[in-house]
Amino acid sequence: MAKITGARLIPDPSMTDAEYFEQRRTKSGPNVGKVVAQFNMLELIGGLARIEGRSEVQEAAAAKYRMLHERAQIGGAKAIDYEKAKVDSSGPREDMVEAIGAGARQEYEAATRFLGMLRSSLVERIVVHDMSISSIAGRGGHQMRSAKRELLAALDDLAVHFKMASRRAA
């Protein structure tokens, strides 16, 4: 599978606070203290990365949907060794991990209910499971265009549901 890369400005992780404030003093603009980072779009938005004509809002909605799906897997049932002595209770609390998973499950469930069974299935297969439009709709041009249109419309609606957009794009 080919890597599809994107680039974004992120805060420079190697910059100290003093260096940042010095740059803010001598330079202006929103990009002070930021660097360009390359990343794999397939990891961020799944199969949507292969689709042309998507908007940034649709990408953001897809990224959040995929992240919620992944976080919803966290904090499930796990084995407990009752013979092992509990030594240290510091560090990340297990109930916090479970709370993060429970919150993500609730938000993911609300998003899938909002989209409905068919539309959430389409979004999940492409965004979460990295499937292509042609593997879902077939090789026919009309079916592929129709599936793409439905996917992008579902992502527009999802962006409204996630409060990333005030209303669906026209």
C-alpha positions in Angstrom: 0.0 0.0 0.0 1.5 3.3 -1.0 2.0 6.0 1.6 0.0 9.1 1.0 1.7 12.0 2.8 0.5 15.3 4.0 2.2 18.2 5.6 1.0 20.4 8.5 2.5 23.1 10.7 2.9 21.9 14.2 4.6 23.4 17.3 8.3 22.8 17.2 9.0 20.1 19.8 12.7 21.1 20.1 12.0 24.7 20.9 12.5 26.0 24.4 10.1 28.5 25.9 12.8 31.2 25.9 13.5 30.6 22.2 9.8 30.8 21.4 9.4 34.1 23.3 12.4 35.5 21.6 11.0 34.6 18.2 7.7 36.1 19.1 9.5 39.3 20.1 11.4 39.5 16.8 9.0 38.0 14.3 5.2 38.3 13.7 2.6 35.9 12.4 0.8 32.8 13.4 3.6 30.4 12.3 6.2 31.5 14.8 7.5 28.5 16.7 6.1 26.0 14.2 7.7 23.5 11.8 6.4 21.6 8.8 5.8 17.9 9.7 5.1 15.2 7.1 2.7 12.4 8.1 0.9 9.5 6.5 -2.6 10.5 5.6 -3.8 6.9 5.6 -3.1 6.7 9.3 -5.1 9.8 9.9 -8.1 9.5 7.6 -7.9 6.0 6.2 -9.1 5.3 2.6 -10.4 8.9 2.4 -6.8 9.9 1.7 -7.1 8.3 -1.8 -10.2 10.4 -2.7 -9.7 13.6 -4.6 -11.9 16.7 -4.0 -12.3 16.3 -0.2 -12.3 19.4 2.0 -10.3 20.1 5.2 -13.6 19.9 7.2 -14.3 16.5 5.8 -10.7 15.4 6.6 -11.2 16.7 10.2 -14.5 14.9 10.6 -12.9 11.6 9.2 -9.9 12.0 11.5 -12.1 12.4 14.6 -14.4 9.5 13.6 -11.3 7.2 13.1 -9.8 8.4 16.4 -13.1 7.7 18.3 -13.2 4.2 16.8 -9.6 3.5 17.9 -10.2 5.0 21.4 -13.4 3.1 21.8 -11.3 -0.1 21.7 -9.4 1.0 24.8 -10.4 0.1 28.4 -12.3 -3.1 27.6 -12.3 -6.2 29.7 -8.9 -7.5 30.6 -7.5 -10.4 32.6 -6.6 -9.9 36.2 -3.9 -11.8 38.1 -5.3 -12.1 41.6 -2.2 -13.8 42.9 0.0 -10.8 42.0 0.6 -8.4 44.8 -0.4 -4.9 44.2 2.7 -2.9 44.8 2.4 0.6 43.4 -0.7 2.5 42.6 1.0 5.6 41.2 1.2 6.3 37.5 -1.7 6.2 35.0 -4.8 5.1 36.7 -6.6 2.2 35.1 -10.0 3.8 35.7 -8.9 6.9 33.7 -8.1 4.6 30.7 -11.4 3.0 31.1 -13.1 6.4 31.3 -11.4 7.5 28.1 -12.6 4.3 26.3 -16.1 4.7 27.7 -16.3 8.3 26.6 -15.1 7.5 23.1 -17.6 4.6 22.9 -20.5 7.0 23.8 -19.3 9.6 21.3 -18.7 7.0 18.5 -22.1 5.4 19.2 -23.8 8.8 19.0 -22.0 9.6 15.7 -23.1 6.2 14.1 -26.6 6.7 15.3 -26.6 10.2 13.8 -25.4 8.9 10.4 -27.7 5.9 10.4 -26.8 2.3 9.5 -26.0 2.6 5.8 -24.1 5.9 6.0 -22.1 4.9 9.1 -21.2 1.6 7.4 -19.9 3.5 4.4 -17.8 5.9 6.5 -16.5 3.1 8.7 -15.4 0.9 5.8 -13.5 3.7 4.1 -12.2 5.8 7.0 -11.6 3.2 9.6 -10.9 0.0 7.5 -9.0 1.8 4.7 -11.2 0.3 1.9 -11.4 2.0 -1.5 -14.5 3.4 -3.2 -14.1 0.8 -6.0 -14.0 -2.1 -3.5 -17.3 -1.0 -2.1 -19.2 0.4 -5.1 -17.6 -1.7 -7.9 -15.7 -0.5 -10.9 -18.5 1.3 -12.7 -18.0 5.1 -13.0 -21.5 5.9 -12.0 -21.5 3.8 -8.9 -18.1 5.1 -7.8 -19.2 8.7 -8.2 -22.4 8.0 -6.3 -20.6 6.4 -3.4 -18.0 9.2 -3.3 -20.8 11.8 -3.3 -22.6 9.9 -0.5 -19.4 9.5 1.6 -18.5 13.2 1.3 -22.1 14.2 2.2 -21.9 11.9 5.2 -18.6 13.5 6.3 -20.1 17.0 5.9 -23.0 15.9 8.2 -20.6 14.4 10.6 -18.6 17.7 10.7 -21.8 19.4 11.8 -22.5 16.7 14.4 -19.0 17.1 15.8 -19.5 20.9 15.8 -16.6 21.4 13.3 -18.9 23.2 10.9 -22.1 25.3 11.6 -24.0 23.7 8.7 -23.5 21.2 5.9 -21.5 22.6 2.9 -23.6 23.3 -0.2 
